[in-house]
Amino acid sequence: MEPDDHAHPAPAAKHALAVDLDGTLVATDTLWESVLALVGQDPMALLQVPGWLLHGKAGFKRRVADHVALDPAALPYRAEVVKLARDAYDAGRPVVLASACDRSIADAVAAHLGCFTAVVATEGKDNCAARQKLAQIQAALASAGDAEPLEPGRFDYVGNAAPDLPVWAEAQTAYLVDTPPAVVKRVRPRGETVELVPRRTGLPAALARAGRPHQWVKNLLLVLPLLLAHRVNDAADWLMLGVAFLAMGLCASAVYLVNDLLDLRADRLHPTKCRRPLASGALPVTVGLAAVPVLVAAAFALAAATLPWLFVLGLAVYTACAWLYSVAVKGKPMLDVIWLACLYVLRIILGGLAVTVATSAWLLAFALFIFLSLAFAKRYSELRLLEDEGRHKTEGRGYHTSDQQLVSTMGITSGYLGVLVFALYINSETVVELYRRPEALWPVCPLLLYWVSRLWMRAHLRKLRDDPLLFALTDRKSYIVVAIMGLAALIAT
């Protein structure tokens, strides 16, 4: 009997898939993220960067990777690309992770996702990009062919930018992910082109959200020295305060960008902060980095052209202190909340400098305790939220959920101390310089006690989800309290 040639057909050849990492599989650049992590973990290591650059791009990547290890679980993966890779892997196709990042990062990502059969990446000598990446992909597929049949030279490729053009040119199917239109026009694969993830739009809106302009409302503290000095009739003063408000807002947005850039991992693991533009990948890290010096330069140019030089100097001190908080202080329990309170007090001092008004020591002492209470309330609310999620430690902050009682005790005490400072001010000799009937100010004390107590009660009941100061600025009862306090001050005047 003749043997049946079709009884045991040759196994079908496997069509491979290669996937880029930076900007494709993840909506970020792992090299920049590694550098930012280095700044946060070991700022002094930056002194070695010029020497690292002498080893070329591949050598630089290796030395940065030797100092920091990115958490693959905290990267912003693109769901469409992950699904494509998983489906190919489940279908038995060879799936190659092909990246120009350092090999240690690519290996960690591949191990985390578990849907890659091979990894090609930069290994300290040759940068795995463009034609070098193509050669390594082809070598990896040829090696895999020893184990199972492959379609010679045929693979699909998922990429995002101009360096991927040589690889797309050899691909059977070119998958485009967030690819610039100019690059799309140059893609010439042998087969079809598929736009897997459309070009990202709305970068200006994402940048605006990352700058958090709604937080500029905190800079209304600039007007307190003018109001409490009873100098409200000079239009020039209000114009100066408007310019100061804008300059402070631009600096604040730059500070928020720096803070988010250095806090990417912690934000991505946070239940709500993970939706921030930089953490989610809606805003590229490179765009955020470029925006920081532009915002700072605009703020100081505006201030230097309009406001007293003491304000410009104070703005420089405020910006330096805010950045120091982002780099070194925010991870230090207790010091972080005191630092935040001092930044609020600095805003008040800057308001006085903008209009050349001496800021009362009583006002600064009152503000320090009140804003310290607000800073503690913010930390307390975060700890309550973590407890609800079954987590025990804040990422990058140094607090544990077991610290709740201590944090609330110090926060409530700080708020009540602020009320005590105000009561002592009413009894001081200073008060008669501005008020003819200072006894009319006494109703302010119970109103402040009520407001502080209510704030902390809401925090205890898990109803204080946002920044306490922003809560106060959107809370109807807070406005009623302020209105009654203003009436008392008017009567006292």
Number of C-alpha atoms within 10 A of each C-alpha: 3 4 6 8 7 7 7 7 8 8 8 10 13 18 20 24 27 28 25 27 27 21 21 27 25 19 23 25 18 23 20 16 20 19 20 21 22 21 17 18 15 14 14 11 12 14 9 11 14 10 11 18 14 10 15 14 15 21 20 21 27 22 17 22 21 11 14 17 14 19 12 18 14 15 23 21 20 18 12 13 22 17 12 16 26 17 14 18 19 12 10 13 20 25 27 25 24 29 26 25 26 26 21 16 23 24 17 16 23 18 12 13 13 12 21 23 17 18 20 25 27 25 17 19 14 15 20 24 21 16 14 16 24 23 16 17 28 18 14 18 26 16 13 16 16 9 8 12 15 21 14 14 15 18 26 23 28 28 29 27 20 16 15 22 22 19 27 28 18 20 26 20 21 28 24 25 25 19 21 15 10 10 15 17 8 12 19 18 20 14 14 12 19 13 15 18 17 12 14 13 11 11 14 11 13 19 20 15 16 21 27 17 14 12 15 17 13 17 21 14 17 26 23 17 25 24 11 15 15 11 13 12 10 9 9 10 16 17 13 17 24 16 17 28 26 17 25 25 24 24 28 26 25 27 24 21 24 21 19 23 23 21 20 24 23 17 22 21 16 17 11 10 16 19 14 19 23 29 28 20 21 21 25 20 23 14 13 21 16 10 16 19 13 13 20 22 14 15 24 20 13 17 24 16 10 16 20 15 14 14 22 24 16 18 23 15 14 21 19 13 19 22 18 15 20 22 19 15 20 19 17 14 15 18 13 21 23 18 19 22 21 20 20 22 23 22 23 23 23 29 27 22 25 29 23 16 16 13 19 15 9 16 19 19 15 22 23 24 26 26 25 26 30 25 24 29 28 22 25 26 26 22 24 20 18 18 16 12 10 9 13 15 16 18 16 14 16 13 21 16 20 13 14 19 11 11 24 20 12 15 27 22 17 22 28 19 18 24 23 17 19 22 16 12 17 19 13 12 9 12 16 14 9 13 17 12 15 20 15 18 22 17 13 21 19 11 18 22 16 13 18 22 15 14 22 25 14 14 22 16 10 16 12 21 15 13 15 21 17 13 14 15 13 11 11 10 13 18 13 12 16 15 12 14 20 14 15 19 20 13 15 17 15
